[in-house]
Amino acid sequence: MEARYPSESLTVLTDLVLPGETNPLNNLFGGELLARMDRAAGISAGRHSRRIVVTASVNHVAFNKSVPLGSVVTVEAKVSRAFRTSMEVVIDVWVEDRQSGEKTKANEAIYTFVAVNETGTPVSVPPIKPQTELEKKRFDAALRRKQLSLVLAGKMKPDDATELKALFVAQENK
């Protein structure tokens, strides 16, 4: 399978925060934002794999800033790394000031998707070939996150988590 660039999976969803999507403080419901991130990440994973994809896990979500009523909110998703059948997707959420046009990063998340066939059986996905420095950083970090997840789930021995161990060995040698 030929490797694909993360930019080929880039998905950008922009929308307005409406009154029915807000909490009593007039900020976007967290669940509404999670749904928007899931949709963008699913499209991104589908673009990369060109298959049906399903959400396997929400690995990380940070609600760093509230998203007020009337805001223009943009969700950007891009595959950061592909494994055998799964893909890690990094999501950045931006809030745009309607008057100045200035965009501020409000939230971020990392989702994992699995590509499946029509019967729901996992299928192989193409590898990722990162290009930019940020893509390379995210690519490397994805393997460490996967190894940590496997160790915590008891599916990998800590001694076999070579990329994860390298973080601690590098710290000891400083």
TIVODREN-148018 format. One record per residue (C-alpha): residue in three letters; x, y negated, z negated; chain. Coordinates in steps of 0.1 Angstrom, whole numbers, plus 5000, padded with zeros to 4 digits. Layout:
<recs>
rec residuo:ala | px:X | py:Y | pz:Z | cadena:A $
...
</recs>
This chain:
<recs>
rec residuo:met | px:5000 | py:5000 | pz:5000 | cadena:A $
rec residuo:glu | px:5014 | py:4966 | pz:5010 | cadena:A $
rec residuo:ala | px:5019 | py:4941 | pz:4982 | cadena:A $
rec residuo:arg | px:4998 | py:4910 | pz:4981 | cadena:A $
rec residuo:tyr | px:5005 | py:4875 | pz:4968 | cadena:A $
rec residuo:pro | px:4987 | py:4861 | pz:4937 | cadena:A $
rec residuo:ser | px:4976 | py:4831 | pz:4958 | cadena:A $
rec residuo:glu | px:4955 | py:4855 | pz:4980 | cadena:A $
rec residuo:ser | px:4933 | py:4862 | pz:4950 | cadena:A $
rec residuo:leu | px:4929 | py:4826 | pz:4939 | cadena:A $
rec residuo:thr | px:4892 | py:4819 | pz:4930 | cadena:A $
rec residuo:val | px:4880 | py:4784 | pz:4921 | cadena:A $
rec residuo:leu | px:4845 | py:4779 | pz:4907 | cadena:A $
rec residuo:thr | px:4834 | py:4743 | pz:4900 | cadena:A $
rec residuo:asp | px:4801 | py:4734 | pz:4884 | cadena:A $
rec residuo:leu | px:4783 | py:4709 | pz:4862 | cadena:A $
rec residuo:val | px:4774 | py:4716 | pz:4826 | cadena:A $
rec residuo:leu | px:4736 | py:4713 | pz:4824 | cadena:A $
rec residuo:pro | px:4713 | py:4708 | pz:4793 | cadena:A $
rec residuo:gly | px:4701 | py:4744 | pz:4792 | cadena:A $
rec residuo:glu | px:4737 | py:4757 | pz:4789 | cadena:A $
rec residuo:thr | px:4746 | py:4738 | pz:4758 | cadena:A $
rec residuo:asn | px:4745 | py:4743 | pz:4721 | cadena:A $
rec residuo:pro | px:4730 | py:4719 | pz:4695 | cadena:A $
rec residuo:leu | px:4762 | py:4698 | pz:4697 | cadena:A $
rec residuo:asn | px:4757 | py:4694 | pz:4735 | cadena:A $
rec residuo:asn | px:4787 | py:4715 | pz:4744 | cadena:A $
rec residuo:leu | px:4787 | py:4744 | pz:4768 | cadena:A $
rec residuo:phe | px:4779 | py:4777 | pz:4751 | cadena:A $
rec residuo:gly | px:4809 | py:4799 | pz:4747 | cadena:A $
rec residuo:gly | px:4790 | py:4828 | pz:4762 | cadena:A $
rec residuo:glu | px:4781 | py:4808 | pz:4792 | cadena:A $
rec residuo:leu | px:4818 | py:4799 | pz:4797 | cadena:A $
rec residuo:leu | px:4827 | py:4836 | pz:4793 | cadena:A $
rec residuo:ala | px:4802 | py:4846 | pz:4820 | cadena:A $
rec residuo:arg | px:4816 | py:4820 | pz:4844 | cadena:A $
rec residuo:met | px:4852 | py:4832 | pz:4837 | cadena:A $
rec residuo:asp | px:4840 | py:4868 | pz:4842 | cadena:A $
rec residuo:arg | px:4825 | py:4860 | pz:4876 | cadena:A $
rec residuo:ala | px:4856 | py:4841 | pz:4888 | cadena:A $
rec residuo:ala | px:4879 | py:4868 | pz:4876 | cadena:A $
rec residuo:gly | px:4858 | py:4895 | pz:4892 | cadena:A $
rec residuo:ile | px:4859 | py:4877 | pz:4925 | cadena:A $
rec residuo:ser | px:4896 | py:4873 | pz:4922 | cadena:A $
rec residuo:ala | px:4902 | py:4910 | pz:4914 | cadena:A $
rec residuo:gly | px:4879 | py:4919 | pz:4943 | cadena:A $
rec residuo:arg | px:4898 | py:4897 | pz:4967 | cadena:A $
rec residuo:his | px:4931 | py:4914 | pz:4956 | cadena:A $
rec residuo:ser | px:4919 | py:4950 | pz:4957 | cadena:A $
rec residuo:arg | px:4892 | py:4946 | pz:4984 | cadena:A $
rec residuo:arg | px:4872 | py:4970 | pz:4964 | cadena:A $
rec residuo:ile | px:4843 | py:4971 | pz:4939 | cadena:A $
rec residuo:val | px:4857 | py:4959 | pz:4905 | cadena:A $
rec residuo:val | px:4845 | py:4963 | pz:4870 | cadena:A $
rec residuo:thr | px:4855 | py:4944 | pz:4839 | cadena:A $
rec residuo:ala | px:4876 | py:4967 | pz:4817 | cadena:A $
rec residuo:ser | px:4885 | py:4943 | pz:4789 | cadena:A $
rec residuo:val | px:4887 | py:4907 | pz:4778 | cadena:A $
rec residuo:asn | px:4922 | py:4906 | pz:4765 | cadena:A $
rec residuo:his | px:4925 | py:4870 | pz:4754 | cadena:A $
rec residuo:val | px:4902 | py:4840 | pz:4752 | cadena:A $
rec residuo:ala | px:4911 | py:4806 | pz:4738 | cadena:A $
rec residuo:phe | px:4884 | py:4780 | pz:4734 | cadena:A $
rec residuo:asn | px:4908 | py:4751 | pz:4729 | cadena:A $
rec residuo:lys | px:4885 | py:4722 | pz:4738 | cadena:A $
rec residuo:ser | px:4848 | py:4719 | pz:4739 | cadena:A $
rec residuo:val | px:4831 | py:4713 | pz:4773 | cadena:A $
rec residuo:pro | px:4805 | py:4686 | pz:4769 | cadena:A $
rec residuo:leu | px:4771 | py:4683 | pz:4786 | cadena:A $
rec residuo:gly | px:4774 | py:4667 | pz:4820 | cadena:A $
rec residuo:ser | px:4811 | py:4677 | pz:4824 | cadena:A $
rec residuo:val | px:4825 | py:4690 | pz:4857 | cadena:A $
rec residuo:val | px:4841 | py:4723 | pz:4848 | cadena:A $
rec residuo:thr | px:4864 | py:4742 | pz:4870 | cadena:A $
rec residuo:val | px:4873 | py:4779 | pz:4865 | cadena:A $
rec residuo:glu | px:4905 | py:4790 | pz:4883 | cadena:A $
rec residuo:ala | px:4913 | py:4828 | pz:4884 | cadena:A $
rec residuo:lys | px:4942 | py:4846 | pz:4899 | cadena:A $
rec residuo:val | px:4955 | py:4882 | pz:4897 | cadena:A $
rec residuo:ser | px:4988 | py:4881 | pz:4877 | cadena:A $
rec residuo:arg | px:4997 | py:4917 | pz:4880 | cadena:A $
rec residuo:ala | px:4983 | py:4949 | pz:4894 | cadena:A $
rec residuo:phe | px:4989 | py:4984 | pz:4879 | cadena:A $
rec residuo:arg | px:4978 | py:5017 | pz:4894 | cadena:A $
rec residuo:thr | px:4940 | py:5010 | pz:4893 | cadena:A $
rec residuo:ser | px:4938 | py:4979 | pz:4871 | cadena:A $
rec residuo:met | px:4945 | py:4943 | pz:4876 | cadena:A $
rec residuo:glu | px:4952 | py:4916 | pz:4850 | cadena:A $
rec residuo:val | px:4935 | py:4883 | pz:4859 | cadena:A $
rec residuo:val | px:4946 | py:4850 | pz:4843 | cadena:A $
rec residuo:ile | px:4919 | py:4823 | pz:4840 | cadena:A $
rec residuo:asp | px:4924 | py:4786 | pz:4834 | cadena:A $
rec residuo:val | px:4894 | py:4763 | pz:4827 | cadena:A $
rec residuo:trp | px:4896 | py:4726 | pz:4835 | cadena:A $
rec residuo:val | px:4873 | py:4698 | pz:4825 | cadena:A $
rec residuo:glu | px:4872 | py:4668 | pz:4848 | cadena:A $
rec residuo:asp | px:4865 | py:4633 | pz:4836 | cadena:A $
rec residuo:arg | px:4839 | py:4621 | pz:4861 | cadena:A $
rec residuo:gln | px:4850 | py:4585 | pz:4860 | cadena:A $
rec residuo:ser | px:4888 | py:4588 | pz:4862 | cadena:A $
rec residuo:gly | px:4889 | py:4622 | pz:4880 | cadena:A $
rec residuo:glu | px:4916 | py:4633 | pz:4855 | cadena:A $
rec residuo:lys | px:4915 | py:4671 | pz:4848 | cadena:A $
rec residuo:thr | px:4923 | py:4685 | pz:4813 | cadena:A $
rec residuo:lys | px:4929 | py:4721 | pz:4806 | cadena:A $
rec residuo:ala | px:4902 | py:4731 | pz:4781 | cadena:A $
rec residuo:asn | px:4904 | py:4769 | pz:4779 | cadena:A $
rec residuo:glu | px:4922 | py:4800 | pz:4791 | cadena:A $
rec residuo:ala | px:4916 | py:4837 | pz:4792 | cadena:A $
rec residuo:ile | px:4930 | py:4870 | pz:4804 | cadena:A $
rec residuo:tyr | px:4907 | py:4897 | pz:4817 | cadena:A $
rec residuo:thr | px:4915 | py:4932 | pz:4830 | cadena:A $
rec residuo:phe | px:4895 | py:4947 | pz:4859 | cadena:A $
rec residuo:val | px:4895 | py:4982 | pz:4874 | cadena:A $
rec residuo:ala | px:4889 | py:4989 | pz:4911 | cadena:A $
rec residuo:val | px:4864 | py:5016 | pz:4917 | cadena:A $
rec residuo:asn | px:4848 | py:5034 | pz:4947 | cadena:A $
rec residuo:glu | px:4811 | py:5037 | pz:4953 | cadena:A $
rec residuo:thr | px:4807 | py:5064 | pz:4927 | cadena:A $
rec residuo:gly | px:4826 | py:5045 | pz:4900 | cadena:A $
rec residuo:thr | px:4858 | py:5065 | pz:4902 | cadena:A $
rec residuo:pro | px:4889 | py:5043 | pz:4897 | cadena:A $
rec residuo:val | px:4910 | py:5038 | pz:4929 | cadena:A $
rec residuo:ser | px:4945 | py:5025 | pz:4936 | cadena:A $
rec residuo:val | px:4951 | py:4988 | pz:4941 | cadena:A $
rec residuo:pro | px:4980 | py:4971 | pz:4960 | cadena:A $
rec residuo:pro | px:5009 | py:4957 | pz:4939 | cadena:A $
rec residuo:ile | px:5014 | py:4920 | pz:4934 | cadena:A $
rec residuo:lys | px:5044 | py:4900 | pz:4947 | cadena:A $
rec residuo:pro | px:5047 | py:4868 | pz:4926 | cadena:A $
rec residuo:gln | px:5061 | py:4838 | pz:4943 | cadena:A $
rec residuo:thr | px:5061 | py:4808 | pz:4920 | cadena:A $
rec residuo:glu | px:5079 | py:4806 | pz:4887 | cadena:A $
rec residuo:leu | px:5046 | py:4805 | pz:4868 | cadena:A $
rec residuo:glu | px:5034 | py:4836 | pz:4887 | cadena:A $
rec residuo:lys | px:5067 | py:4854 | pz:4879 | cadena:A $
rec residuo:lys | px:5063 | py:4845 | pz:4842 | cadena:A $
rec residuo:arg | px:5027 | py:4858 | pz:4841 | cadena:A $
rec residuo:phe | px:5037 | py:4889 | pz:4861 | cadena:A $
rec residuo:asp | px:5064 | py:4898 | pz:4835 | cadena:A $
rec residuo:ala | px:5042 | py:4890 | pz:4805 | cadena:A $
rec residuo:ala | px:5014 | py:4912 | pz:4819 | cadena:A $
rec residuo:leu | px:5035 | py:4943 | pz:4815 | cadena:A $
rec residuo:arg | px:5044 | py:4934 | pz:4779 | cadena:A $
rec residuo:arg | px:5007 | py:4929 | pz:4772 | cadena:A $
rec residuo:lys | px:4998 | py:4962 | pz:4788 | cadena:A $
rec residuo:gln | px:5025 | py:4981 | pz:4768 | cadena:A $
rec residuo:leu | px:5013 | py:4964 | pz:4735 | cadena:A $
rec residuo:ser | px:4977 | py:4975 | pz:4743 | cadena:A $
rec residuo:leu | px:4988 | py:5011 | pz:4750 | cadena:A $
rec residuo:val | px:5009 | py:5013 | pz:4719 | cadena:A $
rec residuo:leu | px:4980 | py:4999 | pz:4697 | cadena:A $
rec residuo:ala | px:4956 | py:5024 | pz:4713 | cadena:A $
rec residuo:gly | px:4980 | py:5053 | pz:4706 | cadena:A $
rec residuo:lys | px:4984 | py:5060 | pz:4743 | cadena:A $
rec residuo:met | px:5021 | py:5050 | pz:4744 | cadena:A $
rec residuo:lys | px:5049 | py:5056 | pz:4719 | cadena:A $
rec residuo:pro | px:5065 | py:5024 | pz:4707 | cadena:A $
rec residuo:asp | px:5099 | py:5037 | pz:4718 | cadena:A $
rec residuo:asp | px:5086 | py:5040 | pz:4754 | cadena:A $
rec residuo:ala | px:5075 | py:5003 | pz:4755 | cadena:A $
rec residuo:thr | px:5107 | py:4992 | pz:4770 | cadena:A $
rec residuo:glu | px:5096 | py:4957 | pz:4781 | cadena:A $
rec residuo:leu | px:5080 | py:4950 | pz:4747 | cadena:A $
rec residuo:lys | px:5110 | py:4963 | pz:4728 | cadena:A $
rec residuo:ala | px:5133 | py:4940 | pz:4749 | cadena:A $
rec residuo:leu | px:5116 | py:4910 | pz:4734 | cadena:A $
rec residuo:phe | px:5126 | py:4921 | pz:4699 | cadena:A $
rec residuo:val | px:5161 | py:4932 | pz:4708 | cadena:A $
rec residuo:ala | px:5168 | py:4899 | pz:4725 | cadena:A $
rec residuo:gln | px:5157 | py:4881 | pz:4693 | cadena:A $
rec residuo:glu | px:5180 | py:4902 | pz:4672 | cadena:A $
rec residuo:asn | px:5210 | py:4894 | pz:4694 | cadena:A $
rec residuo:lys | px:5206 | py:4857 | pz:4691 | cadena:A $
</recs>
